Amino acid sequence: MVILCGGRGTRLQEHTQEIPKPLVEIGGMPIVWHVIQLYAVQGFRRFLLATGYRGVLIERFVAAHEWPPGVSVECVDTGLQTQTGARIKLLEPRIAGEEMFCVTYADGVADIDLEALLAFHSEHRALASMTVVRPELQFGVTELARDGRVTGFREKPRSEHWINGGFFCFQAAVLDYLESDSVLEGAPLERLAAANELRAHRHEGFWECMDTYKDAVALNDMW
């Protein structure tokens, strides 16, 4: 299980000038702790944290925290400026021999059923599965008739479009699609899609991404 923990979190500068984004707290615990728990309670036991910006602070948290029995959490420094896909590529020696591995970000939480995701990935036999979600829009929507009459309002509805929700399953061969400068969300996923090797797992339940200070406040309120 790979968790991408290396970004600067520039849209969270209220917090990330002093600590890395994965250590921003939700309910008194770093968000990366919540992400690990999401997987651990569903049976995952080995976690590789691909660190970068202020990674030493993440290492200190991991070393100081007592994890559930059987759960191992290892931090791997993948560089300050390294892109997401390249961070995964650098972990290749540590995931060698694994037929399949999972990847997620350190800033997204959801009530996702990981057993269902794994079953979906196993059934379609393509190289990659990407969880997609329909996020709640930031603003309310005004509904209009063709003549311009306002017919109603909807407060922050869900988007009609699906976006990358950040919970991936990859066959080992996906590593061949990654380079030393790869942005996972760019060329690698595009190439996998073009080769008919990428499938979307639709998640309709709870999903939130801590992208901004406002998101961090909202998640703490939810907690």
KEKE-3310 file (N, C-alpha, C; in steps of 0.2 Angstrom, whole numbers, plus 5000, padded with zeros to 4 digits):
npx = (5004:5004:5006:5005:5014:5022:5020:5019:5008:5003:4991:4987:4993:4991:4994:5004:5017:5024:5023:5021:5008:5002:5002:4993:4980:4965:4952:4961:4971:4984:4980:4985:4986:4972:4970:4978:4972:4959:4963:4969:4959:4952:4959:4972:4990:5003:5012:5018:5025:5027:5038:5042:5042:5047:5048:5055:5048:5036:5042:5045:5033:5028:5037:5035:5022:5010:5006:4992:4992:5002:5003:5013:5022:5031:5042:5048:5060:5057:5061:5061:5056:5050:5038:5021:5019:5033:5037:5031:5037:5050:5048:5049:5059:5055:5042:5044:5040:5027:5011:5001:4997:4991:4987:4986:4982:4988:4978:4965:4949:4937:4922:4924:4922:4934:4936:4926:4932:4944:4939:4932:4943:4950:4941:4939:4952:4960:4975:4974:4965:4954:4947:4933:4924:4909:4911:4905:4898:4906:4898:4880:4867:4859:4844:4837:4825:4822:4819:4825:4819:4820:4819:4822:4832:4847:4856:4873:4875:4879:4892:4889:4899:4912:4927:4944:4946:4956:4959:4967:4970:4984:4991:5007:5013:5010:5020:5029:5024:5028:5039:5055:5051:5037:5021:5008:4994:4994:5002:5005:4992:4984:4990:4988:4974:4972:4977:4968:4968:4964:4952:4936:4931:4916:4912:4900:4897:4902:4915:4929:4942:4956:4961:4962:4963:4950:4944:4950:4945:4932:4932:4936:4925:4916:4921)
npy = (4994:5010:5027:5043:5056:5067:5081:5099:5106:5119:5126:5126:5135:5141:5131:5123:5129:5126:5113:5097:5094:5081:5080:5089:5091:5082:5082:5080:5071:5068:5070:5060:5049:5046:5041:5030:5022:5020:5011:5001:4996:4988:4978:4980:4979:4983:4998:5010:5026:5038:5051:5068:5084:5092:5079:5073:5076:5068:5056:5056:5057:5044:5035:5038:5035:5022:5009:4998:4981:4971:4980:4988:5003:5012:5025:5033:5042:5051:5063:5081:5088:5079:5071:5065:5052:5048:5047:5035:5026:5027:5019:5006:4996:4992:4987:4976:4960:4960:4956:4965:4981:4994:5012:5028:5045:5057:5065:5063:5057:5044:5034:5022:5006:4995:4981:4979:4987:4981:4968:4973:4977:4965:4958:4964:4964:4973:4983:4994:5002:5015:5025:5034:5049:5060:5076:5087:5103:5119:5130:5135:5131:5139:5137:5138:5144:5143:5155:5163:5165:5162:5147:5139:5134:5125:5120:5118:5106:5089:5087:5084:5078:5065:5064:5061:5051:5046:5033:5020:5004:4995:4984:4976:4979:4992:5000:5001:5010:5022:5035:5044:5057:5057:5063:5056:5058:5063:5059:5045:5039:5043:5036:5023:5023:5025:5013:5005:5000:5005:5007:5013:5014:5018:5028:5032:5036:5044:5056:5066:5079:5086:5100:5114:5127:5130:5117:5110:5115:5112:5098:5096:5101:5091:5080)
npz = (5000:4995:5000:4994:5000:4998:4993:4993:4998:4994:4994:5007:5015:5028:5037:5032:5031:5042:5044:5035:5023:5025:5039:5044:5055:5058:5069:5079:5075:5063:5045:5037:5046:5047:5034:5034:5044:5037:5028:5036:5044:5036:5033:5027:5029:5026:5024:5013:5014:5003:5005:5005:5005:5020:5025:5036:5047:5046:5047:5060:5066:5063:5069:5082:5084:5090:5081:5075:5079:5069:5059:5048:5045:5034:5030:5015:5008:4994:4988:4986:4975:4967:4956:4957:4950:4948:4961:4965:4956:4961:4972:4967:4969:4982:4981:4973:4966:4970:4964:4963:4968:4979:4978:4985:4990:5003:5007:5006:5011:5013:5013:5007:5001:5001:4999:4989:4979:4976:4972:4960:4953:4951:4943:4931:4924:4918:4918:4928:4940:4944:4957:4955:4958:4962:4966:4978:4973:4975:4976:4977:4965:4952:4944:4928:4916:4898:4894:4903:4915:4933:4940:4951:4965:4970:4983:4983:4975:4970:4958:4940:4934:4934:4944:4947:4961:4969:4974:4970:4961:4956:4944:4943:4931:4928:4933:4922:4915:4921:4923:4927:4929:4929:4931:4939:4936:4924:4909:4912:4916:4905:4895:4899:4898:4884:4880:4884:4897:4908:4921:4928:4945:4952:4965:4976:4989:5004:5002:5003:5000:5007:5002:5003:5016:5020:5017:5027:5039:5037:5037:5050:5057:5053:5059)
capx = (5000:5008:5002:5009:5015:5028:5018:5020:5002:5003:4985:4986:4999:4990:4996:5010:5023:5028:5022:5019:5001:4999:5002:4988:4976:4958:4950:4967:4976:4986:4975:4988:4983:4965:4970:4981:4966:4954:4965:4970:4953:4949:4964:4979:4995:5010:5011:5024:5024:5032:5038:5046:5042:5047:5047:5057:5042:5032:5045:5045:5026:5027:5041:5032:5015:5009:5001:4989:4996:5003:5003:5020:5022:5038:5043:5053:5061:5057:5063:5057:5053:5048:5031:5018:5021:5040:5038:5029:5042:5056:5047:5048:5062:5051:5036:5046:5037:5020:5008:4996:4998:4986:4990:4981:4985:4988:4974:4958:4946:4931:4919:4925:4923:4940:4935:4923:4936:4948:4935:4931:4949:4951:4936:4940:4958:4965:4981:4973:4958:4955:4941:4930:4918:4906:4911:4900:4900:4907:4892:4874:4866:4853:4840:4834:4821:4825:4818:4829:4816:4823:4814:4823:4839:4850:4862:4879:4873:4885:4894:4887:4905:4916:4934:4949:4945:4962:4960:4970:4973:4988:4995:5014:5015:5009:5027:5032:5021:5030:5046:5058:5048:5030:5015:5003:4988:4995:5004:5004:4985:4982:4993:4984:4967:4973:4979:4962:4970:4961:4944:4934:4927:4912:4911:4894:4897:4906:4922:4932:4949:4958:4965:4963:4962:4943:4943:4953:4940:4926:4933:4936:4918:4913:4924)
capy = (5000:5016:5033:5049:5061:5072:5087:5105:5108:5126:5130:5125:5138:5142:5125:5119:5133:5123:5105:5095:5093:5074:5080:5093:5087:5082:5078:5079:5067:5070:5066:5053:5044:5044:5037:5023:5019:5018:5004:4996:4992:4984:4972:4981:4979:4986:5004:5014:5033:5042:5057:5073:5091:5091:5072:5071:5077:5063:5050:5056:5055:5037:5032:5039:5032:5015:5006:4992:4974:4968:4985:4992:5009:5014:5031:5032:5049:5051:5069:5087:5091:5073:5071:5059:5046:5047:5044:5028:5023:5026:5013:5000:4990:4990:4983:4971:4954:4961:4956:4970:4986:5000:5019:5034:5052:5057:5071:5061:5052:5042:5028:5018:4999:4993:4974:4980:4990:4975:4964:4976:4977:4958:4955:4967:4961:4978:4985:4999:5004:5022:5027:5041:5052:5066:5080:5092:5109:5124:5135:5133:5131:5143:5134:5143:5142:5145:5163:5167:5164:5158:5142:5136:5134:5119:5122:5114:5099:5085:5088:5079:5075:5061:5066:5056:5051:5045:5026:5016:4998:4994:4978:4978:4981:4999:5003:5002:5017:5027:5038:5048:5063:5056:5065:5051:5060:5065:5054:5038:5037:5044:5031:5017:5024:5024:5006:5001:4996:5009:5006:5018:5012:5023:5028:5037:5038:5050:5058:5073:5080:5092:5104:5121:5128:5129:5110:5107:5118:5108:5091:5096:5102:5085:5076)
capz = (5000:4994:5001:4992:5006:4997:4991:4998:5000:4994:4995:5014:5018:5035:5041:5029:5031:5047:5044:5029:5022:5028:5046:5046:5060:5058:5075:5084:5072:5056:5040:5035:5051:5045:5028:5035:5047:5032:5025:5041:5047:5030:5032:5024:5034:5025:5021:5011:5013:4999:5008:5001:5009:5027:5027:5042:5052:5045:5049:5067:5069:5062:5073:5089:5085:5090:5076:5077:5079:5062:5054:5048:5042:5033:5026:5010:5005:4987:4985:4987:4969:4963:4954:4960:4947:4949:4968:4964:4952:4965:4977:4963:4973:4988:4979:4968:4968:4971:4958:4963:4974:4979:4979:4987:4992:5010:5009:5004:5015:5011:5016:5002:5002:4998:4996:4983:4974:4974:4968:4954:4949:4949:4938:4924:4922:4915:4923:4933:4942:4947:4960:4953:4963:4960:4972:4980:4971:4980:4976:4975:4958:4950:4939:4924:4911:4892:4893:4908:4922:4938:4942:4958:4967:4973:4987:4983:4973:4967:4951:4935:4931:4938:4944:4951:4969:4972:4977:4964:4961:4950:4942:4943:4925:4928:4934:4916:4912:4925:4922:4933:4929:4928:4935:4938:4934:4917:4904:4913:4916:4899:4891:4901:4895:4877:4879:4886:4903:4914:4922:4933:4950:4954:4972:4977:4996:5007:4999:5004:4999:5010:4997:5005:5023:5021:5017:5033:5044:5036:5039:5057:5059:5052:5064)
cpx = (5004:5003:5007:5009:5020:5026:5019:5014:5001:4997:4982:4991:4998:4993:5003:5017:5027:5028:5020:5011:4998:4999:4997:4983:4969:4956:4956:4972:4978:4981:4978:4986:4977:4965:4973:4975:4961:4956:4966:4964:4950:4954:4971:4984:5001:5009:5018:5022:5029:5033:5043:5047:5042:5045:5050:5052:5037:5035:5045:5038:5025:5031:5038:5025:5015:5004:4998:4993:4996:5003:5010:5019:5029:5038:5049:5054:5062:5058:5058:5053:5050:5040:5028:5019:5028:5041:5036:5034:5048:5055:5047:5052:5059:5045:5037:5043:5030:5016:5003:4997:4993:4990:4984:4985:4984:4983:4967:4955:4939:4928:4919:4926:4929:4940:4931:4927:4941:4945:4934:4937:4951:4947:4937:4946:4962:4970:4979:4966:4959:4948:4939:4924:4915:4906:4906:4902:4901:4902:4886:4872:4859:4850:4836:4830:4824:4824:4821:4825:4820:4818:4816:4831:4841:4856:4867:4877:4880:4886:4891:4893:4909:4923:4938:4948:4951:4963:4961:4971:4977:4991:5003:5017:5014:5016:5030:5030:5024:5038:5049:5055:5040:5026:5010:4997:4988:4996:5003:4996:4982:4984:4989:4977:4967:4974:4973:4963:4968:4954:4943:4929:4923:4911:4905:4893:4901:4913:4924:4939:4951:4963:4966:4962:4954:4941:4945:4948:4934:4926:4934:4929:4915:4915:4920)
cpy = (5006:5022:5039:5054:5066:5079:5093:5107:5116:5130:5129:5129:5140:5137:5123:5123:5129:5116:5103:5093:5086:5075:5086:5089:5088:5078:5076:5074:5069:5066:5060:5047:5041:5039:5030:5019:5016:5011:4999:4992:4988:4979:4973:4981:4982:4992:5008:5021:5036:5049:5062:5080:5089:5083:5069:5071:5071:5057:5050:5054:5047:5033:5032:5036:5025:5013:5000:4986:4972:4973:4988:4998:5012:5020:5031:5039:5049:5058:5075:5089:5085:5073:5065:5052:5043:5044:5037:5024:5022:5020:5006:4994:4987:4986:4977:4964:4954:4961:4962:4975:4991:5007:5024:5040:5052:5063:5069:5056:5050:5036:5022:5010:4996:4986:4975:4983:4985:4970:4966:4976:4970:4956:4958:4966:4966:4979:4989:5000:5011:5023:5034:5043:5058:5071:5085:5099:5114:5129:5132:5135:5135:5139:5139:5140:5145:5153:5167:5167:5160:5153:5138:5137:5127:5121:5116:5107:5096:5087:5082:5075:5070:5063:5060:5056:5049:5038:5022:5009:4997:4987:4981:4981:4989:5003:5004:5008:5023:5029:5042:5055:5063:5060:5060:5052:5063:5059:5047:5035:5038:5038:5024:5017:5022:5017:5001:4997:5000:5008:5011:5014:5018:5023:5034:5039:5044:5050:5065:5073:5086:5096:5111:5121:5128:5122:5107:5109:5113:5101:5091:5097:5095:5080:5077)
cpz = (5000:4995:4999:4997:5004:4995:4996:5001:5000:4995:5003:5018:5026:5039:5038:5028:5037:5047:5037:5029:5026:5036:5049:5050:5058:5065:5080:5081:5065:5051:5038:5040:5049:5039:5029:5039:5042:5029:5030:5043:5042:5028:5029:5030:5033:5021:5020:5010:5009:5001:5003:5006:5016:5029:5033:5048:5052:5048:5057:5070:5068:5067:5080:5090:5086:5086:5078:5076:5071:5057:5054:5043:5041:5028:5021:5007:4998:4984:4986:4981:4965:4962:4957:4956:4948:4956:4968:4961:4957:4971:4973:4967:4979:4987:4974:4971:4970:4965:4957:4969:4973:4981:4981:4989:5000:5012:5007:5009:5012:5014:5011:5004:4998:4995:4989:4977:4972:4970:4961:4950:4947:4943:4931:4920:4918:4920:4928:4934:4946:4950:4957:4957:4960:4966:4972:4977:4976:4981:4975:4967:4957:4944:4935:4918:4904:4891:4899:4915:4927:4941:4949:4959:4970:4977:4987:4981:4971:4960:4946:4933:4936:4938:4948:4958:4973:4976:4971:4966:4955:4950:4942:4937:4924:4929:4927:4912:4915:4923:4928:4933:4928:4933:4934:4935:4926:4912:4906:4913:4909:4894:4893:4898:4888:4876:4881:4892:4909:4915:4928:4938:4953:4962:4973:4984:4998:5004:5000:5003:5003:5006:4999:5013:5024:5021:5024:5039:5043:5038:5047:5060:5058:5057:5071)
residu = (MET:VAL:ILE:LEU:CYS:GLY:GLY:ARG:GLY:THR:ARG:LEU:GLN:GLU:HIS:THR:GLN:GLU:ILE:PRO:LYS:PRO:LEU:VAL:GLU:ILE:GLY:GLY:MET:PRO:ILE:VAL:TRP:HIS:VAL:ILE:GLN:LEU:TYR:ALA:VAL:GLN:GLY:PHE:ARG:ARG:PHE:LEU:LEU:ALA:THR:GLY:TYR:ARG:GLY:VAL:LEU:ILE:GLU:ARG:PHE:VAL:ALA:ALA:HIS:GLU:TRP:PRO:PRO:GLY:VAL:SER:VAL:GLU:CYS:VAL:ASP:THR:GLY:LEU:GLN:THR:GLN:THR:GLY:ALA:ARG:ILE:LYS:LEU:LEU:GLU:PRO:ARG:ILE:ALA:GLY:GLU:GLU:MET:PHE:CYS:VAL:THR:TYR:ALA:ASP:GLY:VAL:ALA:ASP:ILE:ASP:LEU:GLU:ALA:LEU:LEU:ALA:PHE:HIS:SER:GLU:HIS:ARG:ALA:LEU:ALA:SER:MET:THR:VAL:VAL:ARG:PRO:GLU:LEU:GLN:PHE:GLY:VAL:THR:GLU:LEU:ALA:ARG:ASP:GLY:ARG:VAL:THR:GLY:PHE:ARG:GLU:LYS:PRO:ARG:SER:GLU:HIS:TRP:ILE:ASN:GLY:GLY:PHE:PHE:CYS:PHE:GLN:ALA:ALA:VAL:LEU:ASP:TYR:LEU:GLU:SER:ASP:SER:VAL:LEU:GLU:GLY:ALA:PRO:LEU:GLU:ARG:LEU:ALA:ALA:ALA:ASN:GLU:LEU:ARG:ALA:HIS:ARG:HIS:GLU:GLY:PHE:TRP:GLU:CYS:MET:ASP:THR:TYR:LYS:ASP:ALA:VAL:ALA:LEU:ASN:ASP:MET:TRP)
# end
